[in-house]
Amino acid sequence: MNTTSRRLRTLLHSAWIVALAAAGLAGCSGGGGSTPAASSPPPAAADTGTLLISLTDADGDFVGYSVDVLSVTLQRRGGGSVEVLPAATRIDFAQLTDLSDLLAVATLAPGDIVGGKIRLDYGTAEVFVELGGQVVRANVVGANGAPLGVTELEIELAAREHLVITRGRAALLALDFDLAASHNVDLAQSPPVVTARPYIVAEIEPVAEKDLRLRGALVSTDVAGSSYTVDVRPWFRPDGAHGRVTVQTTSSTSFEIDGVPAAGAAGLRALAAKPAGTMTVAFGTLSTQERRFTAEIVHAGDSVSGERIDAIHGNIVARRGDQLTVKGAFAVRRDHVARLHRTVVVNVGTNTKVLKTGTPGTVLDAGALSVGQQIVAFGTLTEPATDTTPATFDATNGRVRMLPTHLDGNVNASVPGQLNLTLRGIDRLGVDAFDFAGTGVTAAQDANPADYEVATGTLGLASVVAGEAARVVGFVRPFGSAPADFEGRTVIDHRGLPALLGIGWGPAGTTAPFLSMGISGLVLDIDNSSIGERHTLIVGNRHVDLTTLPTPPTLAPPTTGRAIYGIGVGANIRMFTSFAEFSSELAVLLGGGDRAIALTASGRYEAGTTTLYATHIAVQFAPK
């Protein structure tokens, strides 16, 4: 596998999405720069501990999935509970597949947390899926077919794990709203119908390494200490303080403040010149031992989406002159209202400033913006008259930030310096959504998704195999300049791609989903007569029908590292970190007549042995 760090790949790919962080916690303000905000919460007392509550999502079949998170209540051992979410927050979970969102930083008395509850409100939910190259709205119903309202989910920790709040230290509780395990999407109905059985995975040591994005209002800046402090405002909240976090910076931290790039200490000094309350977003990593957050990228002022300027995020699916079409565009208005639009037409011009992530100080023009490129544009949004009408966005005197873009496809051929793909998707959209007209020097040289040309420079391609899946991270070539169609910065071969397996046995379920069960693996029965329409393995956007595999697939524990497994029976969910205990409990339930209705697993797939080494497995049983 040829790759820069997975951490940096995910960080840059998702530099616009979510609002997370986690932290080196700060109770006190720094030594220079901004004055502490009056509304900031007090520092934690010496006899208390701190809990970071983050929210993320395992990938699912959604372009958008917005619901309101009403509350998060944690249960103490021996009784008693504590509410840790200061205010309800609307979140689009489909934007959380590569990052985590820090909902709150809570100060708690020492003790053990054994579980809890999270309440979601589907009353005004907005859920979108892709169908035939178009982004369409779906209806969400419960297992009984009725629309969902307020839904309360259990937060269960694995029996071997304990969430302990200790004096003077920080703990982390990561909540994963597993969209893939929680939903069945029926695209055959019009509009599509999503059946939800919401499923939360709670972890104190997250299995999936994800980068963190911290959104918060500036409290103070410590130039000498290379840090700054914020009050957390998750997602795109306009106000409030969900706890306090200190962000560490380094000499290589890249800053963009009010559209002006800088690096290291110069960037931090520019941030120190901003007043308290200035909105910031940091992208970086959390040291799990020290709970210390270090930023690689920092945006502040109107470089943050929705701060004095409207912003839209998404991929360009077509370009006609100076008009860019973006489908499934996530828009953040300057009043901090955030929602997904099916289509947005973005107008650019000679005065549009174009920046490229990873090349601070380089300013391009609108000619750099081509089909497939992932962008965030800053300007003025005009809302459409109806949900099906395109919105318009004026960036003619604004700016556009180019973000690293992900290609998924099958390898046609590779030679030193070039990789040709049968393109299957770009970021969250299938290839059918894109119109590549105008991308080439001539019409005959327009990008061809059946043979998409990627310039790979000096990247090694020895492990890339023709006919197998691959993922490339980089930037689309400027409009009208292909071939090549794309500048590859990272190439990930089929062995390094995440795999997602999903299978369902209908509402009645089955008592015999496996041919064999044991501590070394679960072998699926792909000839089971109860199997419904869902029986797919997805590797890098390549869909494989499980029933066509040469041998039944095996779900096995990973050879190294942590994993987590869940069993849901109605509203009751049990978590396991031991595959043997998980397999044993499955055997007890199935042997007692309980009926499995759905299974989702993710991990690394080995085609030669049809084995998925699963870091996550979720099995849903029919309610008793």
N, C-alpha and C positions, 0 to 999 in steps of 0.2 A: 504494500500500500504506500503510495506517495502522498504525503500530507504534511501540511504544517500542523500545529497542535489542533486537536479537535476542539479544545476550549476556545481558541481564537477564531476558528471557523464559525462556530455557533455564535460567538459574540458578535462578529461583524455581520453575519447573516441577519441577525435579529435586532440590529441596533435601534430599531424604531418601535418594537412591539411592547409590550407589557410594562410593568412598573415595579420592578422588584429590587430587592437588594438584600444584602445581609451584611454583616457588618463587623467592624471593630466598633464596639459600642462606645458611645461617648456620653458621659454625664455632664461634662464641663465643656465650656467653650474654649476655642483656641486662643493663641496669643496675638494674632494680628489680623487686620482686614476688617470684616464686617462686624457690626455690633449685634449682640444676641437679640433675637426677636422676643418681644414681650410675651407672646402667646406660647412660647416654648414650654414643654413640661419640665418639671424639676428633675435633677439628677437622681439616679437610683440610690437608695439608702444602703449603708454598708451591710445591714443585716438582711438584705433582700437579694434575689437573683433576677436575671433577665431572660426572657424567652422571646426568640424570633419565630414568628409564624409566617411561613411562606406558602404560596399557592402556585401550582403548576398544573400541567396537563400532559398525559400521554397522547400521542398523535391519534387523530380520528378522521372521519370522512367529512370534515366540515371546513367551509371557507370562513364562516362566522358563527359564533355561538355565544350570544350575550344574554346573561341573566344577572339578577341582583343577588349579591351575597348579603343577607340580612344580619347574621350574627355567627359568631364562633364561640361556643361555650365549652370550657374544659372541666373535667371532673377530677377531683382530688381523691387520692386513696383514703378510705375511711369516711367519705362523705364531704359534701361541700363542693361548690362550683364557682367558676370565675368567668366572666365575659371578657374576651380579649380584643374584640373588634369595636373600636370607638364609634363607628358610624357605618351604615349600610353603604356598600360600594358595588357599582355595576361593572362587571368584568366580561370581556370577550375571551372565553377560554380557548377558542381556536387560535388565538395569538400567543398562547403560552406553551407551545410544544417544545420550544428550544430554550426557554428561559423560565425563571421562577419570579413570582411577584411577592414582595414582602408586604403582607397585609398589615402587620402591626409589630411593634416592639413593646412587650408588656413587662412591667416590674411586678414580681410576685414574691410572696413569702416562700421560704424553702419548703420542700416536700415533693411527693411523687404525684405525677399526673398519669391517670390510668386510662383515659379516654375522653370522649366529649361528643358534641353535636355541632353540625354546621347547617344553617337554614338558608335555602335558596328560594327565590320567588320567581316563578315562571310566568306570572301574570302578564308581563310585557316583554317576554323573551323574544329575541330575534335570532333565528337560526337559518343559515344559508348553506346550500350544498351546490356542487357543480354538476350540471346535467347537459351533455351534448355540447360542451364548450361554453355554456351560459351559466351564470350564477343565478340561482333561483331560491326563493324563500320556501322553507319547509314548515309543516305543522308538527308540533311536538305533543305527543300524547303519552300517558302512562301505560303500564302493562295492561290495564283494563280498557284501553282505547279512549279514555276520557282525557280532556285537556288537563295539564298539570297546573296547580296553583303553588302555594307555599309548600315546599318539600323539605323535610328534616332528615338529614343523613347522619348515621353513626360514625364517629371517629374512633377506630379501633387500632390499638398498637399490637404488634406481634407479641406472643406470650413471653418470648425471650428478651424483649426490649423493655426498658424502663425509661421514662422521661422524668429526670430528676432535676428539680430546681435547687441550685446550691448557692449559698451566700457569696456574693461578689463575682459570680461567674455567669456565662451566657450559655443557653441551651437552644437547640434548633428543633422545631417541629415542622416538617415539610408535608403539606397536604396535596396529593395528586388526584385531581378530578379526572379519572381515566375515561375519556370520551369513547375510546374504542371498546372498552369493556362494558360501558354503560348504555350503549345505544345500538339499535338496529335501524338502518336506513333503507326504506322502501322507495326506490326511484321509479317504480312502475306506476305508482299512483300520481295523480295530478291535483294539487301540488304534492311533491314528495312528502311522505309521512315518516317521522322519526319517533320510534318507540323508545322511551327512556326508562331505564332502571338505574338511576344515578348511583355511582360507586366511587367511594373515596378510599385511596390508599394513604395511610399515615405512616411516616417514617421519621426516625430521629437521626439516622445516617442514610441519606438518600442513595439508592442504588445507582440511579442515572446521574452522571456528572453533568450538571447544567451551569451555564453562566448566569450571572446575576445582573439585573438592571435595577438601579436604585433611583427612584424619583422622590424629590423632596425639596422643601423650601429652605434656602440658605439661612443658617443661623450665624456662623462665624467662619473665618478663614485663618489658618495658622501657616503662614508662608514658611517660617523657620522650621516648623515641624512637618512640612510637606503634606498637609491634610486640611480638610474642611469638614464642617458639621452641618447636618440638615435635620429638619423635622420631616419624617416620612409622610408622604401623601400618595397612597397606592393608586395604581391605574392612572386616571386623569382627573382625580378629585381636585376641585378648585380651592379647597380650604381644609382646615383641620390639621391635627398633628397626631399621627399614629405611632409616635415613639421617636427617639432620637438616635442617630447613627453618625459615626465618624468615618469619612472616606479617606483612605490613604492614597497618595499619588506618588509617582516616581519621575525620574528624568525623562522617561519615554512615554509618559501619559500624554495622550493627544487631546487638546481642548478645542472646542468651537464655541465661542461666546458671541451672541448676536450676529452670527454669520461670519465671524472673523476667526481664523484658525491660529493656534499657537501650540507650543509644546512645553512640557516640564514646568520648571519654575516660572517661566514667562507666562504660561497659561494660568498658573495658580495666582500670580500677581494680578492678572487681568480679572480673575474671579474675585479677588479681594477688593477690587475697586467697585464691585456691584453691591447694592444695598441689601440689607437683611430682608428676607422674603423673596428674593430672586429665585425662580424655579430652576432646578438643576436635574439632570439625569446622568447617572454614571453607569458604565458598563465595565464589569470586571469579574474578579474571582473572590471567593470566600475561603479563607483558611479554616478548615473544619475544626482544627484543634484550638486555634486562638480566637476563632470567630472574628477575624480581622479582614475587612473588606478593602481590596486594593483595586483602584480604577485603572483601566487601560484607555478608556475614552470618556470624556466628560463634555456634555453639552449644557449650556446655560443661557438664560435670557430667552430671546425669541428664536434661538436654535432648538428650543424644546417645543415639541408639537403643542399647539393650542395656546402658546404664550404670546398674546398680542397679534398673532398672525395665524390664519387657518392653515392646516396641514393635511395632506393625504398621503397614504402609504400604499404601495402595491407594485405590480409589475406592468410595464407597458405592453399591451397586447397588439397594438397597431399604431402606425403613424402615418398621417396624411399632412404633408407640409409642416406647419408649426402646431398641429393638433395631435396630441398624444391621447390614446384611449387606454384607460386603466380599468380592468374588471376586478370585482371583489375588492374595491378600494376601501381601506379603513380610514375614515375621515375624523379629524379632531378639530372642532371649531374653536375660535378664540374665546368662546364662553365655556370651554372645557366639555362640551357635549361631544361624545364620541360614538360613532355608529358606522356600520358597514354599508356602502352603496354598491349596488350591482355593477354600475358603470359610471365612470367619471371621465369627462373630456377635459384634458388639461391643455391650456393654451400657453405656449412659450414664445420667446422672441429674442431679438438681438440683445436686449437688456437683461435677459435671464442669466443669473449667475449659477454656474454648475460646479459643484464640488464632488470629489471622488474620495470615498472612504479609504484610508490607508495611504493617501498621498497629500498630507497636509501642506497647505500653501499653494497647491496647484489649482488654478482656476480655469475651467473649460467653458465652452459655449454650448448652446442648445444642440449643435450638431453631434455632440457626444451621446445623445439620448436615442437609443434604438430599441427595436422590438425585443422583448424578453427582459430588459434591464429592470431590476428592482430599484425603486426610488422612494424618497420622501420629498414632496414638493411643498413649498411655503408660498402662500399667496392669499387669494380671496375665493372662498367657496360660495357658489350659488346653489341652494338646495333645489331639487327637482319638484315639479308640480305633483307628480305621483311617484309611487315606489318603483314603477317600471320605466320611468323616464330618466335618461342620463342626467346626472348633475354636471355642472360646468365649474371649472377652476381656472382662475386667472393668475398665472405665474409669469406674465410678460415682464413685470418689473420686480419679480420675486427671485427665488432661488430653488435649485433642485440638488439634493444630495444623492449621489449614486451609491447604492449599497451592494456588497458582494451578493452574487446571484447564484442559485444552485440549479444545475442541470441534472436530470435523471434520464437514463436511457440504456440501450444495449449497445455494446461495442461492435461496430462494423469492421474497423481495421485500425491499426496504430503503427506509426513509424516514428522515429525520433523527431520530436518537434511538433507532431500533429496526431490528433485522435479524432476519428469520425464516429458519430453516434447516430443510432435511430432514436430520435428524441421522443421521450414519453411524457415529460412534464418539466415545468420550470417553477421552482419554488412550490407554491400551493396549488397551482393550476395545471390541468392536463394540456397536452400540446394542441388539442383541438380549439383551445381558446385563442390561439395566436394567429395573426395574419402577418406573414413575413415580407409582404410586398414593399419594395423600396429599400430593402436592407443591403442589396448588392450594388456594386459599381454599375452594373447593367441589370436589366430585369432577369436575364438568363443566369446571373450570378447571385440572385436573391437567396437567402438562407433556405435550405431544403431540410425540413425536419426528418426526412427519411435518411439523410446523409449530412448531418450537421457537423461542420468543421470547427474543431477546437485547436487553437494554437497553444501548445504546451511548453514551448521554450526548452529549457534544460531539464524539465521534470522527467524523472525516470518512469518508463511505461512498461518495464519488464513483467510486472505482475498483472497487467491488464490483459484479459483474455477475450478474443473475438467471440461474440455470441452471448457473453455474460453481461450482467448489469454493471454499471459504473455510475459514479456521481462526480461531477466537476464543479468546483467553486471558482468564481472569477467575475469577469465583467464582459458584457456584450460589446462588440466592436462598434465604433461610431456609425451612425445611420448613413447608408449609401456607400460603405467602404468594404463590405464583404466581397470575397473571402479574405482571411478566415472570418468565421462568424462570431467567434468568442475567444477571449483571452483567459486561458486557464491558469489559476494560481495554485490550485490543489486538485489532485486526482485521487479518488478513493475507489479501489477495485471491489469486486463482488464480495470478497471475504471480509471487508471492513464495513459493509453496509448493514444498517439495522434491518431486521426482518420482523414483520407483523403477521401473525396467524390468527384468523377468526373463523369460527364455525358455530352454527346454531342447529338446534334440534326441534325447532318449533315450540309453540306455547305448551304443548303436552310434554315435551322433553323425552328423555330416554334414561333407562337405568343401566344401559350398557354402552357408554360412549367410547370405551377403550377395549382393545384386544388384550392388553396386559397392563398391569400396574405394579410398580415396585419402587425401591429406593433409587434405582438407576434410571428410571424413566417411565413415561406413560405413552403407550402406543395407541394412536387414534384408530378407531374402526371406521375407515372411509367408505365401507359398504353398508353402514347402518341405515336402515330404511327410513329413520326419522330425520335424517339430515335435511335441512331446509335449503333456502336459496343461498345462504351464507356458508361458503366453504372455500376460503381463499387464503393464499400465502402471498404477501407483498414484500418484495425485496427491491429497494430502490425504485419504487413506482412501477415495477414489473409485477403483474398479477398472474399468479399460477393457481389453477383449479386443483384443490387438494385431491379430488377424485381421479385426477390424471397422473398423479405421481407413480413412479414404478413400484414403490413399496410404501406401506402406510407410514406416515410421519411419526417420529418419536419426539416427545418433549422431555428434555433432560436438563438437570441442573448444570450451571456453568462450571467449567473446569477450574476457574479461579474467580475470586471476587464474591461480592454479596449478591443476594437475590431475595425477592419477596413474593409471596404467593397469597392469594386471597380466595375465600369461599364465601359466597353470598347466598343466604337462604331467606328470601323475602327481604325485610329490612335489616336482618341480622347479618353482620359480616365478621368473619374471623380471619386474622392475618397470621402468616407463618414465615419464618426465616429459614426453617429446616425443610428441605424437599421431602425427606423421609416422613416427617410428621404430617406434612401437607398431603402426601400420597396416602398415608394411613387413614387420615380423616375422610378423604374422598372415598376410600374403600368402605368405610363404615357407613357413610351416607348412602352410597349406591347399593350396598348390601342390605340396607334397611328399607329399600324401596323408594328413596328420594330420587327425583328425576332431574337430570341436568338439562338446562335449556340453552346455554350458551357458554362458549369458552373463548378467551382471547389470550394470546401469548406473544411476547416480544423478546428478542435477543439476537444471537448470531446463528445463521442458518448454514449448514453444511450439506450441499446438494448431493454429494457422493453417497452419503449415508441417510439422506432425508431426515436429518436430525436438527431440531431447533434447540440450541443451548439457551434456555430461557432464563432471563433475569427477572421477568414478571410473568405470572400466570394468574388469570382471574377466571373462576368458574362460578356461574350463576345457576342456582337451583330454583325450581318452581316453588312458590310459597306453599307452606303447609296449611 
